[in-house]
Amino acid sequence: MNAFLATDIGQVILTFVEALVLLVPLLLCVAYLTVAERKILGAMQLRKGPNVVGIWGMLQAFADALKMFMKEQIIPTGANRALFVMAPMLTMILALIAWAVIPVNQGWAIADINVGILYLFAISSLGVYGIIIAGWASNSKYAFLGALRSAAQMVSYEVSIGFVMVTVLLCAGTLNLTGIVDAQRTVFFAVPLFPMLIVYFVSALAETNRAPFDIAEGESEIVAGFMVEYSGISWALFFLGEYANMILQSAMVTILFLGGWLSPIPLAPFTWVPGPIWFIAKIAFVLFMMVWVRATFPRFRYDQLMRLGWKVFLPLSLFWLVLTAGVLVFMGWLPHSA
């Protein structure tokens, strides 16, 4: 009995240490992504960007964090206090616990479960609750309108994301994320499934409320959307949750289409590069593309956003799913586990 108890305690401690090893660098990456985005936008718009706090502005993230901690936490009089405080925490927690199944390298995952794709899809579907709760609990018509917009937007594009994931797992023959990466040792899925890569990338922008799909935060119409009544650390949690979701979606693009930790260059000098380095480099590339899109495209109207999701992406992803399944069956390439 004592031996079993000691084993369980040891497993809990090991899992806790693994979570810290993953989450601490992730939170640092979230902090510095905000600085990197402002630097990249500044360069694209011929500005300097943050350059005062620390060398080359590298301490700007810590200055912003200190400012948010120092600001007063204001709760509106008519708000539901418990839900108002819980909503940003829920958003941030969901953005972090999804990383439990993300493999950074072969065998480097806190929980290498066989249904990793379903776990991630379930977590991303729960993200809408934090936004809806924030909009309703604020007792503000502007916050509620922004929450409804954001919820409709996220639900609309999750349908396309679901079809894209099914297309990928048809080719891989497994729901395990490590298995999906291993299935790309011959060719990355970005080559045969390039239209699905574009659909997933654009849908990920809409899923994370990123420009040009940041309609929920339309300043000229509904101020700051569902976050309009938030201040201080609560607002910062929403802000950081958005950037954590950006990194998560970039990791998903890397795993589903870009071969995860596999080397994209099959030459001897490059195959010796450690897998985690390739994984981080690919995530950084996808994040750069997200920032590039923000600097390039104007904000969509709400009707344009819905038309793109339901009349373009949904038929395209469904057609490509059927086409992929047909080709795999006809050519006899359908994996046995599928």
N, C-alpha and C positions, 0 to 999 in steps of 0.2 A: 504493500500500500504506500509506504513512504517512498519507495523507489519510483513508483508511478507518479506520485505527487512531485517529486524532485524533477522528473523528466518534464512534466507539464510546466512547472515554473521555469525551467531552463528554456523550454520552447517559447514561452511568453517573453522572456528577457531577450532571446535571440531575435524574435520578431520585432520587438520594440527597438532594438539597436538597428536592425535593417531599415525600419521606418525612419529613424533619425538620419541614417546615412543617406537615404533618398530625399527626405523632405527638407533638410537644412540646405543642401545645394540648390534644390528646386526653388525654395523661397528666395535665396540670393539671386537666382536667375530671374525670378519674377521682378525683383527690385531693380536689377540692372537692365531688364528688358524695357522698362519705362524710360531709362536714360538713353538706351540705344535707339529707341524709337524717336525720341526727340532729336538726337544727334543726326539720324538718317534723314528725318523730315527737314531739319535745318540745312543739311547739305543739298537736298533736292530742291529746296526753295531758296538757295543762296543765302542762308543765314548761318549763324555760328552754333546755335543750340546752347545747351547748358555748358558753361565754361568758367564758372566763378568758384563754386564750392569744390575744393580739392583740385588735384592736377587734372587738367582737361575736363573738369566738371564731374569726375568719377564718384564724388561723394554726394552728388545731388540727391540720389535715392534716399540716403540716410537723413539728409536735411528735410526732405519731404515727409519721411516717416515721423521724424521728431515733431514737425509742424502739425501733423494729423493727430498725434498723441496729445499735444498741448491744447488743441482746440476743444471748445466746449461741446458736449454731447447734448443736443437739443431734441426733445421729444415733443411733438405737437400736443396740444391740450386734448383734442378729441381722438388721438391715436390709441390703438390697442397696444399698450406698452410691451407686453410679453412678445407678441408677434412682430412688432416693430423692431425690437432688438434681435430677435431670433433670425429674421430673414437674411441679413448680410452674413451671419455666421453659417447658415445653411448653405448659402451660395459658395462660400470659401471652402467649407468642409467637403462638399461634393466635388469641387475642383481638385482637391488633394487626394481623397480616397480612391479616385479612379486610377491613380498611379500604382495601386497595389498589384495590378496585373500587367503593367507595362514592362516588357523585357528590354533591358538596356544592352545586354549581351547574351550569349548562349548560357542559359541557366541563371541569369541575373534578374530574377523577378521575385518580389516578396511572396506572391501567390501565383504559381504557374498553373492555373486551373485550365481544364479542358474547354470551358465555355467562356473564355476571356472576352470574346466579341460580344456575347450576350450581356455580360457584366457591364461592359463599357456603354452599351446601348441603353441599358437600364439606368445607369448613373446619369448619362446625358439627358435622358427623358425626365429625370427628377429635377434637373436644374431649373425647369420652368416654375416649380413651386416657390422657390425663393423669390422670384420676381413678382409672381402673382400675390404672394403674402405681403411683400413690401409695398406694392401699390394699394392693396386693400387696407392694410393696417395703418397707412399714413393718414387716412381720412381726408384725402385731397383728390379732387376730380382730375387734376393734371397728372398726379402720380398714378391714379387708377387707369387713366386713358393710356399712359405710357406702358403700364404693365400689360394691358390687354393687347396693345400693338406688339409688344415684345413676345408675349405668349403665342399669339397667332403666327408670328414670324418663325419662332423656334419650332412649333409643331409642324408648320408647312414644310420646312426644309429637312426635318427629321425623317420624313417619308422618303425623300430622295436619298438621304444618307443610308437609310435602311436597305434600299435596293442596291446601292453601291456595295455595301458590306456583303450582301448575299452574293453578288457577282464575284467578289474577291474570294469568298470562302468556297464557292463552286470550283474556282480554279485551283485553290489550295487543298480542298478536300478535308479541312479541319476548322474547328472553331478556336483552336489554341493559337495564341499570338506567336509563340515561338515556332509552331508548325507552319504558320503563314509565311514567316521570314525564311524558313528552311526551304519552302516550296519555290522561292525566288532565286535559288542558287544558279539556275541556268539562265534565266532572263527575269528582270524586274517586271512586276505587273504593270508598271507605268507605260511599258511599250505596247502590249496588246490591249490594255484597258485605258488608253490615254484619254478618251472622252470621259470615262468614269473618274479619272484623276481630276479633270477640270471641274466636273460636277461636284465632287467631294470638296475640293478646295473652296469653291465659291459658296457651297452650302455651309462649310465651316465658318466662313466669314459671317454669314447670316446667323448661324447658331451662336456665335460669340458677340453679336451686336456690333461688329466692326464695320467701319466705312468700306464701301458705300451703303451698307445696310444698317447704319446707326440711326434708324428712323425713330426708335423708342426714345432717343435723346435729342430729338429735333429742337434746338434752342429757339428757333423762330416761332414754333407752334406750341410746344408743351414744356418749355423751359428745359429741365434735365430729365424728363420722363419719370420713371418709377423711383429715381433717386433724389427727386427734387426736395424732399423734406429731410434728407439725411445730412449729417455733418460729422466732422471729427473722424474717429476711428471707425464708425459704422460705414461712412461713405468710403473710407479707405479700403474696407473689406470688400465692398462691391467692386471697387476699382482694381484691387489685386486679384479678386476672383476672375475678372474678365481676362487679365493677363495670364493667370494660371491656366485658364481654359484655352487661351491661344497656344500656349506651349503644349498642352495636352493634345489639341487637334493637330498640331504640327508633328507630334510624335506618332499619332495615328496615321497621318499621311505617309510618314517615313516607314512605318511597319507594313501598311497595306499596299503601298505602291513603289517605294524606293529601296526595298531590300533591307530595312532595319540596319543592323550593324555590319552587313556584308559590304565588301569593298566594291565600289562601282567601276573600278579600273582594274582589269585582270592582269596587271603587270607585276612582276616580282617586287619592285620597291614599294608598291602600294599595298600589296597583300599582307605586308608585315605591320601595317598600321593597326593598332588595337581596335577591336570592334566598337567599344564605347566612343572612341574619337570619331569614327565614321558616323555613328548614331547622332552624336551632338552636332556634328558639322551639317548633317542633313536637316536636323531640326532648325538650326540657325538659318539655313538657306530658305526653308519654308516660311520662317518668321520674317525674314527680309522681304519675301514676296508679299506677305500680308501688309507690311508697312509701306511697301512700294505701291500697292493698290490704294491704300489710304491717301497717299500723296498725289495720286494720278486721277482718280475718278470722283466726280461729284456725287452727292447723296441722291439715292433713288427716291422717287415718290412711292407712297404706300401701294398704289395700284400697280406700279411697275414691279415692285418687289413681289407681290402676290402673283402677278401674271408670269413672272420668271419662274417662280417655284412650282406653280400648278400646271401651267400650259407649256412650259419648255422642259424643265428639269425632270418632272415626274414622267411624262411620256418618253423622254430620251433615256432615262435610267431604266425604265421598264422594258423598253425596246432592246437596250443593250444587254439586259439580263436574259431575256428570251433568246437573243442572238447568241450570246455566250454559251448558254445551256445547249442550244441546238448544235453549235459547232463542236462542243466537247463530246456530245453523244454521237454525232455523225462521224467524227474522226476517231472515236474510241479513246479519247484522252481523259474522260471523266474519272477522277480519282476514285479508288475503291471505297474509301471511307466516306465519300459523299453519298 
